[in-house]
Amino acid sequence: MTDLIATVQDQSIDSDYIHLFEIEYVDNQYARFTTQLTESLGNIQFRDSNGTARTYQSIPVKFEGIDVSADGSQARPTITIANVLNLFRREVGSLDYEDLIGRRITRRTTLKKYLVGESGDTGAGNAPIEFPKVTFIIDRIASKTRSEIIFELSAPHDLEGIMLPRRIIIGGACPWKYTGADPARGTNLDGGCTWKQSCQFRVPLSTTNVRDLSLRTIYVNKEDEYVLFSADLDPSVGGVAEDAASVTSTFKLNNYYYTEVDLERVNTDGSTTTESNVKEYWQCVGVTTSQPSDTNSNFRRIRVYTNFVFGEDSKAYTQKSYNEYKLFNDATSGKMIWQTTRVSVSRVSPSEGKYWTRGDSCGKKLESCRKRYLAIGLAGQLPGYALQKNNRRAIPFGGFPGAKQNR
């Protein structure tokens, strides 16, 4: 940094300014691009904070409105990105542009001589020489055409009613990072959520004494729907779910049923194919003779997962809530549930992140905690969890702090 300060204080600068951009389009996965072109019109490389060389794709970019003011409203700059030959879409894993809203975008600035391979390159393992980074949140899509996309950005601290050093509390939403305080993290703890990343929890059986606990794996998605192993429910492979259409009397409490629906499956080339008789699963939670549906309060929807197999497609649909869930055993994180985000992929593992999002995810509501900490297992080691809640246990911290905003 001392060398950089000395350089910019000279009467003339002997090296061009370089602007680099990074978008964290999914957790820990980055798209890197720049407006700079090399003499051979290729990409450029610059080191991250750990000294690792990162490649930045050359894409036409225009960044405007970054002015800083001591008073008045915060600047809301815009970034215009040309989608020449779909380069940008390919860099963000073929996600919809709407999926980038809420994601962080960082602008890095340096001089050409500090790029990898140039005279001022700090070398592998050494932090690079650059100006302070500027980070924004992608707030909305201001414009979208066939030739360009314009994102409007906001500052990460641009929150309504914020008062430092306090933090704003969002009513009805948990502020903690999901599994951030899992004891298995050792000293690397973040926040107050002690739910284990492995999703294992000692669950009492509904038909036995609460002290007779069974260690079970509980997967719940961000919509607070249980995600169960497909083989336990699918009757074609010995599962317990019954065909709801064949029930002529009252549905049984806690039992599982399936219905069938036709869906538009997304192919790898973006076209769609109608897939008939896709099973969707339900658990009966009330006395009823009516068929399962999202509008029938006597049923709750159940999602299912299968094991990830290399070379086997993971299905994605135009209705993204039906995208397949897969269990993948990652060497670093262990067994985790993932959901495919957009296209069918057969040889990209969930740990690579490009086509996947974490399937077990917190909805940030009290119900999200209840589905985990207050679950009661069904007798006989059947899959899933009973309608009754475990009233002898408590949600950590009695819930979570919040403020009711709709007075």
C-alpha positions in Angstrom: 0.0 0.0 0.0 2.9 2.4 0.7 4.2 1.9 -2.8 0.7 2.5 -4.2 0.4 5.8 -2.3 3.8 7.0 -3.5 2.8 6.1 -7.1 -0.5 8.0 -7.2 1.1 11.1 -5.5 3.6 11.5 -8.4 2.9 14.2 -11.0 2.2 11.5 -13.5 1.2 7.9 -13.1 3.2 5.3 -15.1 0.5 2.6 -15.0 -3.1 2.4 -16.0 -6.0 2.1 -13.5 -7.6 -1.3 -13.5 -11.2 -1.9 -12.2 -12.1 -5.5 -11.3 -15.6 -6.8 -10.2 -16.6 -9.8 -8.2 -20.2 -11.1 -7.7 -20.8 -13.8 -5.1 -23.6 -15.4 -7.1 -24.0 -18.3 -4.7 -22.3 -18.8 -1.3 -18.5 -18.9 -1.7 -18.8 -19.0 -5.5 -17.7 -15.9 -7.4 -18.0 -14.5 -10.9 -15.1 -12.3 -11.7 -15.0 -9.8 -14.6 -13.2 -6.6 -15.7 -13.4 -3.9 -18.3 -9.7 -4.2 -19.0 -8.3 -6.1 -22.0 -4.7 -7.3 -22.5 -2.8 -6.6 -25.7 -3.9 -10.0 -27.0 -7.6 -9.2 -26.0 -7.5 -12.0 -23.4 -8.5 -12.1 -19.7 -6.3 -10.8 -16.9 -5.3 -12.2 -13.5 -5.1 -10.5 -10.1 -4.4 -12.0 -6.6 -7.0 -12.3 -3.9 -6.2 -11.5 -0.2 -4.5 -14.9 0.2 -2.2 -14.4 -2.8 -4.0 -16.8 -5.1 -4.2 -15.7 -8.7 -7.8 -15.3 -9.9 -8.8 -14.9 -13.5 -11.1 -12.0 -14.5 -13.3 -12.3 -17.6 -13.1 -9.3 -20.0 -16.7 -8.0 -20.4 -17.9 -4.5 -21.3 -18.9 -2.9 -18.0 -20.0 0.7 -17.1 -20.1 1.7 -13.4 -21.8 5.0 -12.5 -23.1 7.0 -9.6 -20.5 6.0 -7.0 -20.3 9.6 -5.6 -19.8 9.9 -1.9 -21.5 12.6 0.1 -21.3 13.6 3.8 -25.0 14.3 4.0 -28.2 13.4 2.2 -29.3 10.0 1.0 -26.8 7.2 0.2 -25.6 6.8 -3.3 -27.3 4.1 -5.3 -24.9 3.5 -8.2 -25.7 1.4 -11.2 -23.6 -1.1 -13.1 -24.3 -1.9 -16.7 -23.1 -5.2 -18.1 -23.1 -6.1 -21.7 -24.3 -9.7 -22.3 -22.2 -10.2 -25.4 -22.6 -13.8 -26.5 -24.1 -14.5 -23.1 -20.6 -14.3 -21.4 -22.0 -12.8 -18.2 -24.8 -15.4 -17.9 -22.3 -18.1 -18.3 -20.1 -16.6 -15.6 -22.9 -16.7 -13.0 -23.7 -20.3 -13.6 -26.7 -19.8 -16.0 -28.7 -18.3 -13.1 -31.7 -16.0 -13.8 -30.7 -12.4 -13.3 -33.4 -12.1 -10.6 -31.5 -14.7 -8.6 -28.6 -12.2 -8.2 -30.8 -9.7 -6.3 -29.5 -9.4 -2.7 -26.0 -10.7 -3.7 -22.8 -8.7 -3.0 -20.8 -7.1 -5.7 -17.3 -5.8 -5.0 -15.3 -3.4 -7.0 -11.5 -3.7 -6.7 -9.1 -1.1 -8.1 -5.4 -1.4 -8.7 -2.8 -0.4 -11.2 -1.8 -2.5 -14.3 1.7 -3.0 -13.0 0.4 -5.0 -10.0 -1.5 -7.6 -12.0 -0.2 -11.2 -12.1 2.9 -11.4 -14.3 3.5 -7.6 -14.3 6.5 -5.9 -12.7 4.8 -5.1 -9.4 3.2 -8.5 -8.9 3.6 -9.4 -5.2 3.9 -13.2 -6.0 2.0 -16.3 -4.9 1.0 -16.3 -1.3 1.3 -12.6 -0.9 -1.5 -10.1 -0.6 -1.9 -7.9 -3.7 -1.4 -4.1 -3.8 -4.7 -2.4 -4.4 -7.0 0.5 -3.4 -9.6 -0.2 -0.7 -12.4 -2.4 -1.9 -15.9 -1.0 -2.3 -18.8 -3.4 -1.7 -22.5 -3.0 -2.7 -25.7 -5.1 -2.6 -27.6 -5.8 -5.9 -30.9 -4.2 -5.0 -32.9 -4.5 -8.2 -32.8 -4.8 -11.9 -33.2 -1.3 -13.4 -33.3 -2.4 -17.0 -32.9 -5.6 -19.0 -32.5 -5.9 -22.8 -31.1 -8.4 -25.2 -27.8 -6.5 -25.2 -27.3 -5.4 -21.6 -28.4 -5.7 -18.0 -28.5 -2.7 -15.6 -28.4 -3.4 -11.8 -29.1 -0.8 -9.2 -26.9 -1.2 -6.2 -27.2 -0.1 -2.5 -24.7 0.1 0.3 -24.7 -2.8 2.7 -25.4 -0.5 5.6 -28.2 1.4 3.8 -31.0 0.1 6.1 -34.1 1.9 7.1 -33.8 3.5 10.6 -30.3 2.2 11.4 -28.7 3.6 14.5 -25.1 2.9 15.2 -23.7 1.1 17.2 -27.0 -0.6 17.4 -28.4 -2.9 14.6 -31.9 -2.9 13.2 -34.0 -5.8 14.2 -36.4 -7.2 11.5 -39.7 -8.2 13.0 -40.5 -11.9 12.8 -37.2 -12.9 11.3 -34.2 -14.6 13.0 -31.0 -12.6 12.8 -28.6 -15.5 13.3 -26.6 -17.2 10.6 -28.0 -20.7 10.1 -25.8 -23.3 11.9 -23.3 -20.6 12.6 -22.9 -21.7 16.3 -22.8 -25.4 15.6 -20.4 -26.8 18.3 -18.7 -28.8 15.5 -17.2 -25.6 14.2 -14.9 -25.5 17.2 -13.6 -21.9 17.7 -15.0 -20.7 14.3 -18.4 -19.8 15.6 -20.7 -17.1 14.1 -23.9 -16.0 15.7 -26.3 -17.9 18.0 -27.8 -20.7 16.0 -26.6 -23.9 17.5 -28.4 -26.2 15.0 -25.8 -28.7 13.7 -24.8 -28.5 10.1 -25.2 -32.3 10.0 -28.9 -31.7 10.9 -28.7 -34.6 13.5 -30.8 -34.2 16.6 -32.0 -36.4 19.4 -35.8 -36.7 18.8 -38.2 -38.4 21.3 -40.6 -40.9 19.8 -44.3 -39.8 20.1 -45.3 -43.2 21.6 -42.6 -43.4 24.3 -41.3 -41.5 27.2 -39.5 -38.2 26.3 -36.3 -39.5 27.8 -36.1 -42.3 25.3 -34.3 -40.4 22.5 -33.4 -41.4 19.0 -30.7 -39.6 17.0 -32.2 -38.6 13.7 -31.4 -36.4 10.7 -33.9 -33.6 10.2 -33.9 -31.8 6.9 -36.1 -28.8 6.4 -36.1 -26.4 3.5 -36.5 -22.6 3.5 -40.3 -23.0 3.1 -40.4 -24.9 6.4 -41.2 -28.2 4.6 -39.7 -31.4 5.8 -37.4 -33.1 3.2 -37.4 -36.9 3.6 -35.7 -39.7 1.8 -37.6 -40.7 -1.3 -37.2 -44.4 -0.8 -39.0 -44.2 2.5 -42.1 -42.7 0.9 -42.1 -43.9 -2.8 -44.3 -47.0 -2.9 -42.6 -48.2 -6.1 -39.5 -49.0 -4.0 -41.2 -50.1 -0.8 -42.1 -46.7 0.7 -45.0 -46.0 3.0 -46.9 -43.3 1.1 -50.4 -44.3 -0.1 -52.1 -43.2 -3.3 -54.4 -40.4 -2.1 -56.8 -41.0 -5.0 -57.5 -44.5 -3.7 -58.7 -43.3 -0.3 -62.5 -43.6 0.0 -62.9 -42.7 3.6 -61.0 -40.6 6.2 -57.3 -39.9 5.8 -55.2 -41.1 8.8 -53.3 -38.7 11.0 -49.5 -38.6 10.5 -49.8 -41.0 7.5 -48.2 -40.1 4.2 -49.9 -39.9 0.8 -49.0 -39.0 -2.7 -50.7 -37.3 -5.6 -49.5 -36.9 -9.2 -49.0 -33.8 -11.3 -47.7 -32.9 -14.8 -44.7 -30.5 -14.8 -42.6 -28.7 -17.4 -39.1 -30.1 -17.1 -36.2 -27.8 -18.2 -33.7 -29.3 -20.5 -30.0 -28.5 -20.7 -30.6 -26.4 -23.8 -33.3 -24.3 -22.1 -36.2 -26.0 -23.8 -38.9 -27.7 -21.8 -40.5 -31.1 -21.9 -43.8 -32.1 -20.2 -43.2 -34.8 -17.6 -46.4 -36.6 -16.6 -47.3 -38.2 -13.3 -44.6 -36.7 -11.1 -45.3 -37.7 -7.5 -45.8 -35.0 -4.8 -46.0 -36.1 -1.2 -48.2 -35.0 1.8 -48.6 -35.8 5.4 -52.0 -35.8 7.0 -52.2 -33.4 10.0 -56.0 -33.3 10.6 -59.1 -35.3 10.2 -60.4 -34.9 6.7 -61.9 -36.8 3.7 -60.7 -34.2 1.2 -57.8 -34.7 -1.1 -54.4 -33.3 -0.3 -53.6 -29.8 -1.6 -51.7 -26.6 -0.6 -55.1 -25.1 0.3 -56.2 -28.0 2.5 -54.9 -27.2 6.0 -55.3 -30.8 7.0 -52.2 -31.7 5.0 -48.6 -30.4 4.9 -46.4 -30.8 1.8 -43.4 -33.0 2.1 -40.4 -32.8 -0.2 -38.1 -35.8 -1.0 -34.4 -36.3 -1.7 -32.4 -39.0 -3.4 -28.7 -39.8 -3.3 -26.5 -37.9 -5.7 -25.0 -40.1 -8.4 -22.3 -38.8 -10.9 -23.6 -39.2 -14.4 -27.2 -39.1 -13.4 -29.2 -36.0 -14.3 -30.8 -33.9 -11.5 -34.1 -32.6 -12.7 -35.1 -29.0 -12.8 -38.6 -27.6 -13.6 -40.2 -24.3 -14.6 -41.8 -24.4 -11.1 -38.5 -24.2 -9.2 -40.0 -25.5 -5.9 -40.1 -29.0 -7.6 -36.4 -29.0 -8.5 -34.8 -32.2 -7.2 -33.1 -32.5 -3.9 -29.9 -34.6 -3.6 -27.9 -35.9 -0.7 -24.2 -35.4 -1.3 -21.3 -36.4 1.0 -18.7 -33.6 0.7 -15.2 -34.2 2.1 -15.3 -30.9 3.9 -18.9 -30.3 5.0 -20.0 -34.0 5.3 -23.5 -35.1 4.2 -25.7 -32.3 3.1 -28.9 -31.8 1.1 -28.7 -29.7 -2.1 -31.3 -28.6 -4.5 -30.6 -28.0 -8.2 -31.1 -24.4 -9.1 -31.8 -24.2 -12.8 -30.7 -26.8 -15.3 -30.3 -30.6 -15.4 -26.7 -31.4 -14.7 -25.1 -34.9 -14.6 -21.4 -34.4 -13.8 -21.3 -31.3 -11.6 -21.2 -32.1 -7.9 -23.1 -30.0 -5.4 -19.8 -29.0 -3.7 -18.9 -27.1 -6.8 -21.9 -24.8 -6.2 -22.5 -23.6 -9.7 -25.8 -25.3 -10.3 -26.8 -26.0 -6.7 -28.1 -24.3 -3.6 -28.3 -25.7 -0.1 -31.6 -27.7 0.2 -31.6 -27.7 4.0 -32.1 -24.0 4.7 -33.7 -21.9 7.4 -36.8 -19.9 6.7 -35.8 -17.5 9.5 -39.1 -17.8 11.3 -40.2 -19.3 14.6 -41.8 -22.1 12.7 -38.3 -22.9 11.2 -37.0 -23.5 14.8 -40.1 -25.5 15.8 -39.8 -27.9 12.9 -36.3 -28.8 14.1 -36.1 -28.4 17.9 -39.7 -29.5 18.8 -39.9 -32.4 16.4 -41.3 -35.8 17.6 -40.4 -38.9 15.6 -42.9 -41.4 14.6 -42.9 -44.9 16.1 -41.4 -47.8 14.3 -38.7 -45.7 12.7 -41.1 -44.4 10.0 -39.8 -41.4 8.2 -40.8 -37.9 9.2 -42.2 -36.3 12.3 -45.5 -36.4 14.1 -48.1 -33.6 14.2 -47.6 -33.2 17.9 -44.9 -30.8 19.1 -42.4 -31.7 21.9 -43.7 -29.4 24.6 -41.0 -30.5 27.1 -38.3 -28.8 25.0 -37.8 -25.2 24.3 -36.6 -23.3 21.3 -33.1 -21.8 22.0 -33.2 -18.3 23.6 -37.0 -18.6 23.8 -37.2 -17.9 20.1 -35.2 -14.9 18.8 -35.3 -11.1 19.3 -37.6 -9.2 17.0 -39.8 -6.2 16.7 -43.3 -6.1 15.4 -43.4 -3.6 12.6 -47.0 -3.7 11.5 -48.7 -1.8 14.4 
